[in-house]
């Protein structure tokens, strides 16, 4: 149990609240109905496998940087609480779980498997050579609703791509805010991030700009699918935590960046899913 607790903390299991509700939203919006229990189960399995693999691989790839960074030096690998072999095995097993789920869903899900695995693993290296790493992370997390859509419909469409774009810019925006805390370390370590390259104030403005883009894509998604009042009401309410996280941080005060990162964005994700679910359940009533 102790090892499991350490592992779940290492992969930040609670951060599943960011992507999983959007995966379910993608599945719901595909045909604007509740998918079968079979499909929901295997989408959940796929998400668990994908996220666990991505986080485990990231901890392996960044273990030397984590050990040198005071903020992350107490993580499991730098502290030798888990072995490299164990984390490597967790990564491999998680990828196999993802592959198993893909084969249970659709032929398109299987075709997307290798590109998805590439994104899940390659992201960990992008910070070494480009400040676009935040956008790459957003594009990778945006695969959650996109692949859930593909898993149900066995095809992709413009609304699916719009939903992916919304998640891309939402994640990129809050990842910039999160990266502000590591700006000085990233500069010293020769790592690329938008805060390290451009400074705090321009980075926070760009994060806000990305979130305006995210809101625009979510509006386009609702318009393309002709969604109803529940979706628009939830989107309106979700705009508050999207705005509030920018109120919590400033170039002079980053002490509440963790609150902005986790609480605001978990709430936004759950509100978005609730709006989609209620829209689907009440459709035709």
Secondary structure, DSSP 8 states (H G I E B T S, - for coil): -HHHHHHHHHTTGGGHHHHHHHHHHHHHHHHTS---HHHHHHHHHHHHHHHHHHHHHHHHHTHHHHHHSTTTTTSTTTTTSS-HHHHHHHHHHHHHHHHHHHHHH-HHHHHTHHHHHHHHHHHHHHTTT-TTHHHHHHHHHTHHHHHHHHHHHSS--HHHHHHHHHHHHHHHHHHHHHHGGGHHHHHHHT---HHHHH-HHHHHHHHHHHHHHHHHHHHHHHHHTT--HHHHHHHHHHHHHHHHHHHH-BTTB-TTHHHIIIIIHHHHHHHHHHHHHHHHHHTT-
